[in-house]
Each structure stands twice: as C-alpha cells, then as structure tokens.
Amino acid sequence: MTVQAYILVQTNVGKAAEVAAEIRTIPGVTLAEDVTGPYDVIVRAEAPNVDELGNLVVAKVQVVAGITRTVTCPVVNI
C-alpha cells in the first residue's frame, strides 16, 4: 500500500503558477494546483513508504525555486 500526503506550499508573490507547473513534473506527484488562501499551491503525492515520501518532499519538492514554506499532511485511513 502506498503512502499518500497533501503538501501545502507557500510561494513568493506571483510564483504560484510557476511553482505548481514545476512540481507537476516530479515523479510521485499526482496533483499540483495553485489555489487562493493561506497556501499558494496544494500538492497530492504518493510514495511506497514514509521514508520515500519524506525524501520526495525534502529532496524534490522543497528545492523548487520560489517556495518559501511547506507543510506535509499525510493521509490516514481511520
């Protein structure tokens, strides 16, 4: 079973669309949309396990130019 998460992204002013477009190209990202509100981009991602999900967020998503902050919210099945 894969691990899934939503990644809430804040960007520099005017960079949301550019950041979302780049994040969409990252393997493991299933959705990246620019939105309004306290976050600028919401990402849905999946990985085979928690360690690989963490690596995806830290090594691939957080390094995208224009991102100022991320919050990762793992999906739980209760």
N, CA, C and O atoms as a Maestro MAE file, in Angstrom:
{
 s_m_m2io_version
 :::
 2.0.0
}

f_m_ct {
 s_m_title
 :::
 protein
 m_atom[312] {
  # First column is atom index #
  i_m_mmod_type
  r_m_x_coord
  r_m_y_coord
  r_m_z_coord
  i_m_residue_number
  s_m_chain_name
  s_m_pdb_residue_name
  s_m_pdb_atom_name
  i_m_atomic_number
  :::
  1 25 0.834 -1.192 0.000 1 A "MET " " N  " 7
  2 3 0.000 0.000 0.000 1 A "MET " " CA " 6
  3 2 0.872 1.246 0.000 1 A "MET " " C  " 6
  4 15 1.838 1.328 0.759 1 A "MET " " O  " 8
  5 25 0.546 2.201 -0.832 2 A "THR " " N  " 7
  6 3 1.338 3.422 -0.900 2 A "THR " " CA " 6
  7 2 0.956 4.389 0.208 2 A "THR " " C  " 6
  8 15 -0.144 4.333 0.759 2 A "THR " " O  " 8
  9 25 1.896 5.281 0.520 3 A "VAL " " N  " 7
  10 3 1.664 6.353 1.476 3 A "VAL " " CA " 6
  11 2 1.342 7.599 0.665 3 A "VAL " " C  " 6
  12 15 2.042 7.927 -0.293 3 A "VAL " " O  " 8
  13 25 0.279 8.290 1.055 4 A "GLN " " N  " 7
  14 3 -0.123 9.489 0.338 4 A "GLN " " CA " 6
  15 2 -0.125 10.682 1.281 4 A "GLN " " C  " 6
  16 15 -0.300 10.531 2.490 4 A "GLN " " O  " 8
  17 25 0.071 11.870 0.716 5 A "ALA " " N  " 7
  18 3 0.064 13.082 1.531 5 A "ALA " " CA " 6
  19 2 -0.347 14.271 0.687 5 A "ALA " " C  " 6
  20 15 -0.191 14.283 -0.534 5 A "ALA " " O  " 8
  21 25 -0.877 15.270 1.373 6 A "TYR " " N  " 7
  22 3 -1.078 16.582 0.778 6 A "TYR " " CA " 6
  23 2 0.078 17.453 1.257 6 A "TYR " " C  " 6
  24 15 0.443 17.421 2.433 6 A "TYR " " O  " 8
  25 25 0.642 18.218 0.353 7 A "ILE " " N  " 7
  26 3 1.725 19.139 0.698 7 A "ILE " " CA " 6
  27 2 1.197 20.540 0.429 7 A "ILE " " C  " 6
  28 15 0.873 20.888 -0.706 7 A "ILE " " O  " 8
  29 25 1.116 21.336 1.487 8 A "LEU " " N  " 7
  30 3 0.623 22.707 1.389 8 A "LEU " " CA " 6
  31 2 1.833 23.607 1.189 8 A "LEU " " C  " 6
  32 15 2.776 23.566 1.979 8 A "LEU " " O  " 8
  33 25 1.812 24.411 0.149 9 A "VAL " " N  " 7
  34 3 3.002 25.157 -0.257 9 A "VAL " " CA " 6
  35 2 2.725 26.655 -0.254 9 A "VAL " " C  " 6
  36 15 1.719 27.114 -0.796 9 A "VAL " " O  " 8
  37 25 3.633 27.410 0.364 10 A "GLN " " N  " 7
  38 3 3.618 28.863 0.255 10 A "GLN " " CA " 6
  39 2 4.757 29.259 -0.684 10 A "GLN " " C  " 6
  40 15 5.837 28.670 -0.649 10 A "GLN " " O  " 8
  41 25 4.501 30.265 -1.524 11 A "THR " " N  " 7
  42 3 5.493 30.694 -2.507 11 A "THR " " CA " 6
  43 2 5.745 32.194 -2.396 11 A "THR " " C  " 6
  44 15 5.028 32.917 -1.704 11 A "THR " " O  " 8
  45 25 6.774 32.632 -3.091 12 A "ASN " " N  " 7
  46 3 6.977 34.064 -3.252 12 A "ASN " " CA " 6
  47 2 5.799 34.630 -4.032 12 A "ASN " " C  " 6
  48 15 5.155 33.910 -4.794 12 A "ASN " " O  " 8
  49 25 5.518 35.902 -3.848 13 A "VAL " " N  " 7
  50 3 4.394 36.557 -4.522 13 A "VAL " " CA " 6
  51 2 4.529 36.405 -6.041 13 A "VAL " " C  " 6
  52 15 5.585 36.665 -6.616 13 A "VAL " " O  " 8
  53 25 3.440 35.982 -6.667 14 A "GLY " " N  " 7
  54 3 3.397 35.854 -8.115 14 A "GLY " " CA " 6
  55 2 4.033 34.601 -8.686 14 A "GLY " " C  " 6
  56 15 4.144 34.478 -9.905 14 A "GLY " " O  " 8
  57 25 4.454 33.663 -7.842 15 A "LYS " " N  " 7
  58 3 5.153 32.463 -8.311 15 A "LYS " " CA " 6
  59 2 4.321 31.188 -8.243 15 A "LYS " " C  " 6
  60 15 4.819 30.127 -8.621 15 A "LYS " " O  " 8
  61 25 3.080 31.248 -7.780 16 A "ALA " " N  " 7
  62 3 2.293 30.036 -7.548 16 A "ALA " " CA " 6
  63 2 2.128 29.192 -8.807 16 A "ALA " " C  " 6
  64 15 2.348 27.981 -8.766 16 A "ALA " " O  " 8
  65 25 1.748 29.801 -9.918 17 A "ALA " " N  " 7
  66 3 1.512 29.031 -11.140 17 A "ALA " " CA " 6
  67 2 2.792 28.382 -11.634 17 A "ALA " " C  " 6
  68 15 2.781 27.230 -12.067 17 A "ALA " " O  " 8
  69 25 3.889 29.112 -11.573 18 A "GLU " " N  " 7
  70 3 5.190 28.583 -11.999 18 A "GLU " " CA " 6
  71 2 5.642 27.428 -11.108 18 A "GLU " " C  " 6
  72 15 6.133 26.412 -11.601 18 A "GLU " " O  " 8
  73 25 5.477 27.586 -9.804 19 A "VAL " " N  " 7
  74 3 5.852 26.537 -8.851 19 A "VAL " " CA " 6
  75 2 4.986 25.296 -9.069 19 A "VAL " " C  " 6
  76 15 5.510 24.182 -9.108 19 A "VAL " " O  " 8
  77 25 3.675 25.469 -9.212 20 A "ALA " " N  " 7
  78 3 2.776 24.326 -9.434 20 A "ALA " " CA " 6
  79 2 3.153 23.579 -10.702 20 A "ALA " " C  " 6
  80 15 3.166 22.348 -10.720 20 A "ALA " " O  " 8
  81 25 3.459 24.318 -11.765 21 A "ALA " " N  " 7
  82 3 3.824 23.676 -13.034 21 A "ALA " " CA " 6
  83 2 5.092 22.844 -12.887 21 A "ALA " " C  " 6
  84 15 5.174 21.743 -13.431 21 A "ALA " " O  " 8
  85 25 6.076 23.353 -12.163 22 A "GLU " " N  " 7
  86 3 7.310 22.581 -11.982 22 A "GLU " " CA " 6
  87 2 7.087 21.366 -11.094 22 A "GLU " " C  " 6
  88 15 7.616 20.291 -11.373 22 A "GLU " " O  " 8
  89 25 6.310 21.525 -10.028 23 A "ILE " " N  " 7
  90 3 6.044 20.408 -9.120 23 A "ILE " " CA " 6
  91 2 5.312 19.280 -9.847 23 A "ILE " " C  " 6
  92 15 5.543 18.107 -9.553 23 A "ILE " " O  " 8
  93 25 4.437 19.617 -10.789 24 A "ARG " " N  " 7
  94 3 3.698 18.588 -11.549 24 A "ARG " " CA " 6
  95 2 4.619 17.631 -12.284 24 A "ARG " " C  " 6
  96 15 4.224 16.503 -12.577 24 A "ARG " " O  " 8
  97 25 5.842 18.056 -12.590 25 A "THR " " N  " 7
  98 3 6.774 17.216 -13.350 25 A "THR " " CA " 6
  99 2 7.527 16.228 -12.466 25 A "THR " " C  " 6
  100 15 8.249 15.378 -12.984 25 A "THR " " O  " 8
  101 25 7.378 16.317 -11.153 26 A "ILE " " N  " 7
  102 3 8.118 15.464 -10.227 26 A "ILE " " CA " 6
  103 2 7.446 14.096 -10.117 26 A "ILE " " C  " 6
  104 15 6.254 14.023 -9.818 26 A "ILE " " O  " 8
  105 25 8.191 13.007 -10.354 27 A "PRO " " N  " 7
  106 3 7.617 11.673 -10.186 27 A "PRO " " CA " 6
  107 2 7.125 11.471 -8.749 27 A "PRO " " C  " 6
  108 15 7.824 11.807 -7.793 27 A "PRO " " O  " 8
  109 25 5.926 10.924 -8.606 28 A "GLY " " N  " 7
  110 3 5.321 10.731 -7.293 28 A "GLY " " CA " 6
  111 2 4.264 11.778 -6.989 28 A "GLY " " C  " 6
  112 15 3.434 11.581 -6.101 28 A "GLY " " O  " 8
  113 25 4.284 12.889 -7.715 29 A "VAL " " N  " 7
  114 3 3.263 13.921 -7.555 29 A "VAL " " CA " 6
  115 2 2.085 13.552 -8.449 29 A "VAL " " C  " 6
  116 15 2.248 13.361 -9.654 29 A "VAL " " O  " 8
  117 25 0.906 13.453 -7.859 30 A "THR " " N  " 7
  118 3 -0.284 13.091 -8.626 30 A "THR " " CA " 6
  119 2 -1.155 14.303 -8.951 30 A "THR " " C  " 6
  120 15 -2.009 14.235 -9.835 30 A "THR " " O  " 8
  121 25 -0.943 15.408 -8.241 31 A "LEU " " N  " 7
  122 3 -1.731 16.613 -8.459 31 A "LEU " " CA " 6
  123 2 -0.980 17.799 -7.871 31 A "LEU " " C  " 6
  124 15 -0.408 17.686 -6.787 31 A "LEU " " O  " 8
  125 25 -0.972 18.923 -8.558 32 A "ALA " " N  " 7
  126 3 -0.414 20.169 -8.027 32 A "ALA " " CA " 6
  127 2 -1.222 21.312 -8.617 32 A "ALA " " C  " 6
  128 15 -1.201 21.539 -9.827 32 A "ALA " " O  " 8
  129 25 -1.928 22.024 -7.766 33 A "GLU " " N  " 7
  130 3 -2.785 23.104 -8.235 33 A "GLU " " CA " 6
  131 2 -2.498 24.381 -7.468 33 A "GLU " " C  " 6
  132 15 -2.296 24.357 -6.254 33 A "GLU " " O  " 8
  133 25 -2.482 25.505 -8.189 34 A "ASP " " N  " 7
  134 3 -2.363 26.776 -7.493 34 A "ASP " " CA " 6
  135 2 -3.757 27.182 -7.012 34 A "ASP " " C  " 6
  136 15 -4.746 27.034 -7.730 34 A "ASP " " O  " 8
  137 25 -3.809 27.693 -5.792 35 A "VAL " " N  " 7
  138 3 -5.071 27.991 -5.121 35 A "VAL " " CA " 6
  139 2 -4.981 29.361 -4.447 35 A "VAL " " C  " 6
  140 15 -3.916 29.977 -4.406 35 A "VAL " " O  " 8
  141 25 -6.115 29.823 -3.922 36 A "THR " " N  " 7
  142 3 -6.107 31.046 -3.127 36 A "THR " " CA " 6
  143 2 -6.244 30.671 -1.658 36 A "THR " " C  " 6
  144 15 -6.655 29.559 -1.330 36 A "THR " " O  " 8
  145 25 -5.901 31.596 -0.786 37 A "GLY " " N  " 7
  146 3 -5.985 31.344 0.648 37 A "GLY " " CA " 6
  147 2 -4.609 31.414 1.281 37 A "GLY " " C  " 6
  148 15 -3.695 32.016 0.718 37 A "GLY " " O  " 8
  149 25 -4.453 30.803 2.454 38 A "PRO " " N  " 7
  150 3 -3.173 30.905 3.165 38 A "PRO " " CA " 6
  151 2 -2.036 30.150 2.476 38 A "PRO " " C  " 6
  152 15 -0.864 30.419 2.740 38 A "PRO " " O  " 8
  153 25 -2.371 29.217 1.605 39 A "TYR " " N  " 7
  154 3 -1.356 28.492 0.835 39 A "TYR " " CA " 6
  155 2 -1.543 28.829 -0.634 39 A "TYR " " C  " 6
  156 15 -2.640 29.182 -1.067 39 A "TYR " " O  " 8
  157 25 -0.476 28.720 -1.388 40 A "ASP " " N  " 7
  158 3 -0.499 29.109 -2.798 40 A "ASP " " CA " 6
  159 2 -0.630 27.917 -3.742 40 A "ASP " " C  " 6
  160 15 -1.173 28.038 -4.840 40 A "ASP " " O  " 8
  161 25 -0.127 26.767 -3.302 41 A "VAL " " N  " 7
  162 3 -0.187 25.539 -4.103 41 A "VAL " " CA " 6
  163 2 -0.530 24.385 -3.170 41 A "VAL " " C  " 6
  164 15 0.000 24.299 -2.062 41 A "VAL " " O  " 8
  165 25 -1.411 23.504 -3.614 42 A "ILE " " N  " 7
  166 3 -1.686 22.271 -2.875 42 A "ILE " " CA " 6
  167 2 -1.288 21.105 -3.774 42 A "ILE " " C  " 6
  168 15 -1.684 21.019 -4.937 42 A "ILE " " O  " 8
  169 25 -0.492 20.213 -3.193 43 A "VAL " " N  " 7
  170 3 0.078 19.082 -3.929 43 A "VAL " " CA " 6
  171 2 -0.431 17.795 -3.317 43 A "VAL " " C  " 6
  172 15 -0.547 17.687 -2.096 43 A "VAL " " O  " 8
  173 25 -0.734 16.825 -4.151 44 A "ARG " " N  " 7
  174 3 -1.025 15.464 -3.676 44 A "ARG " " CA " 6
  175 2 0.114 14.599 -4.185 44 A "ARG " " C  " 6
  176 15 0.444 14.626 -5.371 44 A "ARG " " O  " 8
  177 25 0.712 13.833 -3.284 45 A "ALA " " N  " 7
  178 3 1.858 12.999 -3.652 45 A "ALA " " CA " 6
  179 2 1.708 11.627 -3.041 45 A "ALA " " C  " 6
  180 15 0.977 11.435 -2.069 45 A "ALA " " O  " 8
  181 25 2.425 10.657 -3.639 46 A "GLU " " N  " 7
  182 3 2.411 9.308 -3.094 46 A "GLU " " CA " 6
  183 2 3.780 8.682 -3.267 46 A "GLU " " C  " 6
  184 15 4.545 9.034 -4.164 46 A "GLU " " O  " 8
  185 25 4.067 7.733 -2.370 47 A "ALA " " N  " 7
  186 3 5.338 7.018 -2.396 47 A "ALA " " CA " 6
  187 2 5.118 5.639 -1.773 47 A "ALA " " C  " 6
  188 15 4.123 5.422 -1.081 47 A "ALA " " O  " 8
  189 25 6.042 4.711 -2.018 48 A "PRO " " N  " 7
  190 3 5.878 3.358 -1.484 48 A "PRO " " CA " 6
  191 2 5.912 3.282 0.049 48 A "PRO " " C  " 6
  192 15 5.311 2.382 0.636 48 A "PRO " " O  " 8
  193 25 6.612 4.222 0.696 49 A "ASN " " N  " 7
  194 3 6.698 4.200 2.158 49 A "ASN " " CA " 6
  195 2 6.970 5.612 2.675 49 A "ASN " " C  " 6
  196 15 7.215 6.531 1.893 49 A "ASN " " O  " 8
  197 25 6.925 5.777 3.994 50 A "VAL " " N  " 7
  198 3 7.082 7.091 4.618 50 A "VAL " " CA " 6
  199 2 8.465 7.688 4.336 50 A "VAL " " C  " 6
  200 15 8.582 8.889 4.092 50 A "VAL " " O  " 8
  201 25 9.500 6.866 4.369 51 A "ASP " " N  " 7
  202 3 10.846 7.379 4.108 51 A "ASP " " CA " 6
  203 2 10.954 7.960 2.700 51 A "ASP " " C  " 6
  204 15 11.528 9.032 2.511 51 A "ASP " " O  " 8
  205 25 10.411 7.265 1.728 52 A "GLU " " N  " 7
  206 3 10.477 7.761 0.352 52 A "GLU " " CA " 6
  207 2 9.590 8.988 0.164 52 A "GLU " " C  " 6
  208 15 9.917 9.869 -0.631 52 A "GLU " " O  " 8
  209 25 8.483 9.054 0.879 53 A "LEU " " N  " 7
  210 3 7.651 10.252 0.834 53 A "LEU " " CA " 6
  211 2 8.426 11.439 1.398 53 A "LEU " " C  " 6
  212 15 8.411 12.526 0.821 53 A "LEU " " O  " 8
  213 25 9.098 11.230 2.518 54 A "GLY " " N  " 7
  214 3 9.922 12.295 3.103 54 A "GLY " " CA " 6
  215 2 11.009 12.751 2.153 54 A "GLY " " C  " 6
  216 15 11.271 13.948 2.028 54 A "GLY " " O  " 8
  217 25 11.637 11.809 1.487 55 A "ASN " " N  " 7
  218 3 12.675 12.146 0.509 55 A "ASN " " CA " 6
  219 2 12.085 12.944 -0.654 55 A "ASN " " C  " 6
  220 15 12.699 13.899 -1.129 55 A "ASN " " O  " 8
  221 25 10.913 12.558 -1.103 56 A "LEU " " N  " 7
  222 3 10.238 13.286 -2.179 56 A "LEU " " CA " 6
  223 2 10.009 14.741 -1.779 56 A "LEU " " C  " 6
  224 15 10.271 15.656 -2.561 56 A "LEU " " O  " 8
  225 25 9.522 14.947 -0.564 57 A "VAL " " N  " 7
  226 3 9.227 16.307 -0.100 57 A "VAL " " CA " 6
  227 2 10.506 17.118 0.064 57 A "VAL " " C  " 6
  228 15 10.603 18.236 -0.443 57 A "VAL " " O  " 8
  229 25 11.477 16.569 0.761 58 A "VAL " " N  " 7
  230 3 12.690 17.327 1.086 58 A "VAL " " CA " 6
  231 2 13.621 17.499 -0.114 58 A "VAL " " C  " 6
  232 15 14.123 18.597 -0.353 58 A "VAL " " O  " 8
  233 25 13.853 16.438 -0.863 59 A "ALA " " N  " 7
  234 3 14.856 16.483 -1.935 59 A "ALA " " CA " 6
  235 2 14.309 16.959 -3.276 59 A "ALA " " C  " 6
  236 15 15.077 17.390 -4.137 59 A "ALA " " O  " 8
  237 25 12.986 16.889 -3.466 60 A "LYS " " N  " 7
  238 3 12.459 17.233 -4.787 60 A "LYS " " CA " 6
  239 2 11.476 18.403 -4.755 60 A "LYS " " C  " 6
  240 15 11.559 19.295 -5.600 60 A "LYS " " O  " 8
  241 25 10.556 18.415 -3.803 61 A "VAL " " N  " 7
  242 3 9.559 19.495 -3.773 61 A "VAL " " CA " 6
  243 2 10.144 20.760 -3.152 61 A "VAL " " C  " 6
  244 15 10.053 21.834 -3.748 61 A "VAL " " O  " 8
  245 25 10.741 20.655 -1.972 62 A "GLN " " N  " 7
  246 3 11.204 21.845 -1.266 62 A "GLN " " CA " 6
  247 2 12.315 22.600 -1.994 62 A "GLN " " C  " 6
  248 15 12.556 23.768 -1.690 62 A "GLN " " O  " 8
  249 25 12.982 21.974 -2.928 63 A "VAL " " N  " 7
  250 3 14.070 22.650 -3.645 63 A "VAL " " CA " 6
  251 2 13.585 23.431 -4.870 63 A "VAL " " C  " 6
  252 15 14.386 24.091 -5.531 63 A "VAL " " O  " 8
  253 25 12.293 23.365 -5.180 64 A "VAL " " N  " 7
  254 3 11.755 24.108 -6.321 64 A "VAL " " CA " 6
  255 2 11.879 25.609 -6.035 64 A "VAL " " C  " 6
  256 15 11.475 26.080 -4.972 64 A "VAL " " O  " 8
  257 25 12.430 26.342 -6.979 65 A "ALA " " N  " 7
  258 3 12.617 27.780 -6.829 65 A "ALA " " CA " 6
  259 2 11.280 28.483 -6.630 65 A "ALA " " C  " 6
  260 15 10.312 28.198 -7.334 65 A "ALA " " O  " 8
  261 25 11.230 29.389 -5.683 66 A "GLY " " N  " 7
  262 3 10.016 30.151 -5.413 66 A "GLY " " CA " 6
  263 2 9.235 29.687 -4.206 66 A "GLY " " C  " 6
  264 15 8.327 30.385 -3.753 66 A "GLY " " O  " 8
  265 25 9.572 28.508 -3.666 67 A "ILE " " N  " 7
  266 3 8.874 28.009 -2.474 67 A "ILE " " CA " 6
  267 2 9.489 28.638 -1.230 67 A "ILE " " C  " 6
  268 15 10.711 28.686 -1.090 67 A "ILE " " O  " 8
  269 25 8.637 29.119 -0.328 68 A "THR " " N  " 7
  270 3 9.118 29.689 0.929 68 A "THR " " CA " 6
  271 2 8.839 28.785 2.129 68 A "THR " " C  " 6
  272 15 9.537 28.861 3.140 68 A "THR " " O  " 8
  273 25 7.808 27.921 2.017 69 A "ARG " " N  " 7
  274 3 7.451 27.059 3.153 69 A "ARG " " CA " 6
  275 2 6.559 25.934 2.676 69 A "ARG " " C  " 6
  276 15 5.761 26.116 1.756 69 A "ARG " " O  " 8
  277 25 6.690 24.762 3.298 70 A "THR " " N  " 7
  278 3 5.783 23.649 3.021 70 A "THR " " CA " 6
  279 2 5.290 23.045 4.330 70 A "THR " " C  " 6
  280 15 5.974 23.091 5.352 70 A "THR " " O  " 8
  281 25 4.089 22.480 4.276 71 A "VAL " " N  " 7
  282 3 3.539 21.702 5.379 71 A "VAL " " CA " 6
  283 2 3.032 20.400 4.768 71 A "VAL " " C  " 6
  284 15 2.222 20.422 3.841 71 A "VAL " " O  " 8
  285 25 3.504 19.263 5.284 72 A "THR " " N  " 7
  286 3 3.110 17.967 4.744 72 A "THR " " CA " 6
  287 2 2.059 17.332 5.648 72 A "THR " " C  " 6
  288 15 2.252 17.222 6.859 72 A "THR " " O  " 8
  289 25 0.952 16.917 5.050 73 A "CYS " " N  " 7
  290 3 -0.161 16.317 5.771 73 A "CYS " " CA " 6
  291 2 -0.403 14.912 5.247 73 A "CYS " " C  " 6
  292 15 -1.076 14.748 4.229 73 A "CYS " " O  " 8
  293 25 0.130 13.891 5.914 74 A "PRO " " N  " 7
  294 3 -0.074 12.510 5.456 74 A "PRO " " CA " 6
  295 2 -1.565 12.131 5.524 74 A "PRO " " C  " 6
  296 15 -2.292 12.551 6.424 74 A "PRO " " O  " 8
  297 25 -1.983 11.340 4.562 75 A "VAL " " N  " 7
  298 3 -3.350 10.828 4.535 75 A "VAL " " CA " 6
  299 2 -3.424 9.630 5.470 75 A "VAL " " C  " 6
  300 15 -2.572 8.744 5.412 75 A "VAL " " O  " 8
  301 25 -4.434 9.597 6.329 76 A "VAL " " N  " 7
  302 3 -4.626 8.459 7.218 76 A "VAL " " CA " 6
  303 2 -5.965 7.790 6.893 76 A "VAL " " C  " 6
  304 15 -6.935 8.454 6.526 76 A "VAL " " O  " 8
  305 25 -5.992 6.500 7.033 77 A "ASN " " N  " 7
  306 3 -7.223 5.740 6.806 77 A "ASN " " CA " 6
  307 2 -7.719 5.220 8.130 77 A "ASN " " C  " 6
  308 15 -7.228 4.215 8.644 77 A "ASN " " O  " 8
  309 25 -8.698 5.912 8.677 78 A "ILE " " N  " 7
  310 3 -9.202 5.585 10.014 78 A "ILE " " CA " 6
  311 2 -10.398 4.661 9.901 78 A "ILE " " C  " 6
  312 15 -10.971 4.266 10.916 78 A "ILE " " O  " 8
  :::
 }
 m_bond[311] {
  # First column is bond index #
  i_m_from
  i_m_to
  i_m_order
  :::
  1 1 2 1
  2 2 3 1
  3 3 4 2
  4 3 5 1
  5 5 6 1
  6 6 7 1
  7 7 8 2
  8 7 9 1
  9 9 10 1
  10 10 11 1
  11 11 12 2
  12 11 13 1
  13 13 14 1
  14 14 15 1
  15 15 16 2
  16 15 17 1
  17 17 18 1
  18 18 19 1
  19 19 20 2
  20 19 21 1
  21 21 22 1
  22 22 23 1
  23 23 24 2
  24 23 25 1
  25 25 26 1
  26 26 27 1
  27 27 28 2
  28 27 29 1
  29 29 30 1
  30 30 31 1
  31 31 32 2
  32 31 33 1
  33 33 34 1
  34 34 35 1
  35 35 36 2
  36 35 37 1
  37 37 38 1
  38 38 39 1
  39 39 40 2
  40 39 41 1
  41 41 42 1
  42 42 43 1
  43 43 44 2
  44 43 45 1
  45 45 46 1
  46 46 47 1
  47 47 48 2
  48 47 49 1
  49 49 50 1
  50 50 51 1
  51 51 52 2
  52 51 53 1
  53 53 54 1
  54 54 55 1
  55 55 56 2
  56 55 57 1
  57 57 58 1
  58 58 59 1
  59 59 60 2
  60 59 61 1
  61 61 62 1
  62 62 63 1
  63 63 64 2
  64 63 65 1
  65 65 66 1
  66 66 67 1
  67 67 68 2
  68 67 69 1
  69 69 70 1
  70 70 71 1
  71 71 72 2
  72 71 73 1
  73 73 74 1
  74 74 75 1
  75 75 76 2
  76 75 77 1
  77 77 78 1
  78 78 79 1
  79 79 80 2
  80 79 81 1
  81 81 82 1
  82 82 83 1
  83 83 84 2
  84 83 85 1
  85 85 86 1
  86 86 87 1
  87 87 88 2
  88 87 89 1
  89 89 90 1
  90 90 91 1
  91 91 92 2
  92 91 93 1
  93 93 94 1
  94 94 95 1
  95 95 96 2
  96 95 97 1
  97 97 98 1
  98 98 99 1
  99 99 100 2
  100 99 101 1
  101 101 102 1
  102 102 103 1
  103 103 104 2
  104 103 105 1
  105 105 106 1
  106 106 107 1
  107 107 108 2
  108 107 109 1
  109 109 110 1
  110 110 111 1
  111 111 112 2
  112 111 113 1
  113 113 114 1
  114 114 115 1
  115 115 116 2
  116 115 117 1
  117 117 118 1
  118 118 119 1
  119 119 120 2
  120 119 121 1
  121 121 122 1
  122 122 123 1
  123 123 124 2
  124 123 125 1
  125 125 126 1
  126 126 127 1
  127 127 128 2
  128 127 129 1
  129 129 130 1
  130 130 131 1
  131 131 132 2
  132 131 133 1
  133 133 134 1
  134 134 135 1
  135 135 136 2
  136 135 137 1
  137 137 138 1
  138 138 139 1
  139 139 140 2
  140 139 141 1
  141 141 142 1
  142 142 143 1
  143 143 144 2
  144 143 145 1
  145 145 146 1
  146 146 147 1
  147 147 148 2
  148 147 149 1
  149 149 150 1
  150 150 151 1
  151 151 152 2
  152 151 153 1
  153 153 154 1
  154 154 155 1
  155 155 156 2
  156 155 157 1
  157 157 158 1
  158 158 159 1
  159 159 160 2
  160 159 161 1
  161 161 162 1
  162 162 163 1
  163 163 164 2
  164 163 165 1
  165 165 166 1
  166 166 167 1
  167 167 168 2
  168 167 169 1
  169 169 170 1
  170 170 171 1
  171 171 172 2
  172 171 173 1
  173 173 174 1
  174 174 175 1
  175 175 176 2
  176 175 177 1
  177 177 178 1
  178 178 179 1
  179 179 180 2
  180 179 181 1
  181 181 182 1
  182 182 183 1
  183 183 184 2
  184 183 185 1
  185 185 186 1
  186 186 187 1
  187 187 188 2
  188 187 189 1
  189 189 190 1
  190 190 191 1
  191 191 192 2
  192 191 193 1
  193 193 194 1
  194 194 195 1
  195 195 196 2
  196 195 197 1
  197 197 198 1
  198 198 199 1
  199 199 200 2
  200 199 201 1
  201 201 202 1
  202 202 203 1
  203 203 204 2
  204 203 205 1
  205 205 206 1
  206 206 207 1
  207 207 208 2
  208 207 209 1
  209 209 210 1
  210 210 211 1
  211 211 212 2
  212 211 213 1
  213 213 214 1
  214 214 215 1
  215 215 216 2
  216 215 217 1
  217 217 218 1
  218 218 219 1
  219 219 220 2
  220 219 221 1
  221 221 222 1
  222 222 223 1
  223 223 224 2
  224 223 225 1
  225 225 226 1
  226 226 227 1
  227 227 228 2
  228 227 229 1
  229 229 230 1
  230 230 231 1
  231 231 232 2
  232 231 233 1
  233 233 234 1
  234 234 235 1
  235 235 236 2
  236 235 237 1
  237 237 238 1
  238 238 239 1
  239 239 240 2
  240 239 241 1
  241 241 242 1
  242 242 243 1
  243 243 244 2
  244 243 245 1
  245 245 246 1
  246 246 247 1
  247 247 248 2
  248 247 249 1
  249 249 250 1
  250 250 251 1
  251 251 252 2
  252 251 253 1
  253 253 254 1
  254 254 255 1
  255 255 256 2
  256 255 257 1
  257 257 258 1
  258 258 259 1
  259 259 260 2
  260 259 261 1
  261 261 262 1
  262 262 263 1
  263 263 264 2
  264 263 265 1
  265 265 266 1
  266 266 267 1
  267 267 268 2
  268 267 269 1
  269 269 270 1
  270 270 271 1
  271 271 272 2
  272 271 273 1
  273 273 274 1
  274 274 275 1
  275 275 276 2
  276 275 277 1
  277 277 278 1
  278 278 279 1
  279 279 280 2
  280 279 281 1
  281 281 282 1
  282 282 283 1
  283 283 284 2
  284 283 285 1
  285 285 286 1
  286 286 287 1
  287 287 288 2
  288 287 289 1
  289 289 290 1
  290 290 291 1
  291 291 292 2
  292 291 293 1
  293 293 294 1
  294 294 295 1
  295 295 296 2
  296 295 297 1
  297 297 298 1
  298 298 299 1
  299 299 300 2
  300 299 301 1
  301 301 302 1
  302 302 303 1
  303 303 304 2
  304 303 305 1
  305 305 306 1
  306 306 307 1
  307 307 308 2
  308 307 309 1
  309 309 310 1
  310 310 311 1
  311 311 312 2
  :::
 }
}
